[in-house]
Amino acid sequence: MSGATPRAIAGRARRALEWRLTSARRRSAWLARRGTAPLRLKPTFLVIGAQKSGTTSLHGYLADHPAILCATPKEVHYFDHAYHRGDKWYLAHFPLASRGMTARARSGVKPAVGEVTPAYLFNPLVPKRAHGFDPRLKLVAVLRDPVLRAYSQYQMQHRQGREPLSFEDALANEEALLPSELERIAFDPFAPSDTAQRIAYVARGR
């Protein structure tokens, strides 16, 4: 703060206040959503992947359909990363039942309700968890040529700074590290799975 002008100090204070107000509004909105979880629609379908196979486009098509209601945000990651938060947390991401009634009145059919999390297809813990939540869930998978999919994933992660290796070295790294990462996840259901998700170029295609 040394040497800062009163105008600069005031600007910093204003930005800090705006950030705090925005954070408070988000917390308040989330608490309201969570408090109304019992009044919200349960999902009837999951788009489970695969990553880099067009799931973002599919989500856009689904969200535009008058008889389909999607979760907010697109990728909830409940059955892989946030399962410990419980069903109430999960349901808070879905529309209120009243919105489902409105959609039904407009379209003439009961709306489908779902979410799109591409990582679900790869995580070995997801099938049991999703089945336990509701065995009637419909599962939608979008497939793509595995070589093109792997290279698309690599390009994305390289752009994001999450993959410093060349594509060839990244594939060799996957072969060396992925088996132990998958064993660790299977042994500890609450262990972070970020590394396994990041390095699985070939395995996701399989």
N, C-alpha and C positions, 0 to 999 in steps of 0.2 A: 504493500500500500504506500511505501515511501515514494514521494514525488508525484503521486497521483493527484490529479486535479479534482476539485469538488464535483465537477460534472461527471468525471469518470467514476468516482466513488458512488455517486447517485445512480449511474447506469448499472453498476454492479449490484447495488442494493435492489434496484428494480427487477433485474433479471433473477436474482435469488428469490425475491418475493413471488415472482411469477411462477418460478419452478416449484416452490413450496405449495402455492395455490393449486397448480395443475396436479401435483402429486396427491394433494388432499382430495381433490375432486375425483381422481381415479380410484383412490382407496374407498371413498364414499360410494361411488358407483359400483365397485366390486362387492362391497359389503351388502349393498341392496340386492345385487344379483344373487349372491350366495344365500341371502335370507329368503329369497323367493324360489329357491331350488325345487321345493316340492310342487310348485305351481308351473314348472317348466316341462317341456316335451322331452321324452326320452328318445334317443336316437334309434332309428330302425335300420340304418345302414352305415357302414364304414368304407371309405375308399382307403385301402391299405397300402397303396404304392403301385408300381415301384418308383423310387426316387428318380428324377430326370426322365420320366416317361410320359409327360403330358398331364400330370395330375393338377397342375395349376390351371391349365386351360379347362380341364374337366370341371374343376370347382367353379369356374366362372360360368360355364354352361348350366350347371346344376343350380347355382344361386339365382340365375336369371329365370329359372322355370317357375311358373306360378304355383305348382303343386309340390315344390321341394323347398324345405327350410334347412339352412345350414348353420352350423355352430359359428361362433365368433371367439377367437380368430379362426382362420382356415385350419391350421394345424394345432390341435389341442394337446397332443402328446400325453394323453392320460394313461393309456395302457402300456407305455414304455417308460417315460420319464417321471410322470407325476402320479403314479398309481397310489403312492402312500398318502396322497391328499384326500382320498375317499370319493365316493360317488356323489356326495353333495357338491363338492368342488367341481366335479365333472359336469353335472347337470346345470350348474350355473352358467355354462357357456352356451346353452341352447335357448331358443325362443320360448316365450311364455305360451302356455296352452291356449290363451285367448287369441294369440296370433295364429295358432293352428286352426282355430275355429273360423277365423276370418278367411284364411287361405282355403279352407274347405268350402265355405259359402261361395267364394269367388270361382273356384275351379270345378266344384261339384264332386271332388274326390278327397279322401283323407290324405293329407300331405305326407310325403316321405320326409324323414328328418335324419340328418347325418353330419358327418365331419370327414375331413380329408387330411390324413397324416401319413405321408408316404413311408415313413420309417417303420410303420407297423409291420409291413411285409417281411422285414429282415429280422426283427427282434424276436428271439426264441421264446420270450416270456409272454408275448402278446396273445397267442391263441388261447391259452388257458384263462388268462385274465378277461379277455373279451367274451369268451364262452360263459364264464362265471357271471359276468354282468348281465348278459342276455343271450342265451343260446339261439335265439331266433334272428339275431342280427344278420343282415345280408352283407356279404363282403364283396367289394368291387376292386379288382386288380387291373391295372393298365400295364401292358407288357411292351417291351421295346427290344430291338436287336441288342444283345448284351455287350458287344464291343462298343457300339455307339453310346450306349448308356454309361458304360464305365468311363469313357473318355469325356463325356459331357460332365459327369460328376467331378472328374479330375480338374477340368477347366474351371468349374465353379469354385472349387476349394482353392485352387491356385490363385484365382483372382481375389479371393477373400483373404489370402495370406495364411490359410490353414494347412496348405500343403507345399512345403519348400522343395520337395524332391522332384526330379524329372518323372515323367509318366512311367518309364521303364523301372526306375528305382522304387517308385511308389508301389508298383505291382509286386516287386521282390519283397518290399517291406511288409505288404499284406500277407504274403505267403509265410513270412517268418513270425509275424506277431499275432495274426488274427486267431489262430487256434487257441492260444493261451488266453486271449481276451474273451473269447466266447465261453471258455471253461470258467473264467472268473465270474462272468455274468450268471451262468447257470448255477454256480455255487452260492452266490450272494445276490438274490433278486433285487436288492436295493442298491447294488453297486452301480456307479455311473457307467453308462454305455457309450459315451461320446466317442471314445477312441475307436471302439469297434465299428461304430457307425461311419466314422470318418475314413478309416483305412480300407473298408470293404468295397473294393471296386469290382473284383471278379465275383466274389461271393454274392453280392446283391443281384448280379445277373443270373446266377444259378437259381 
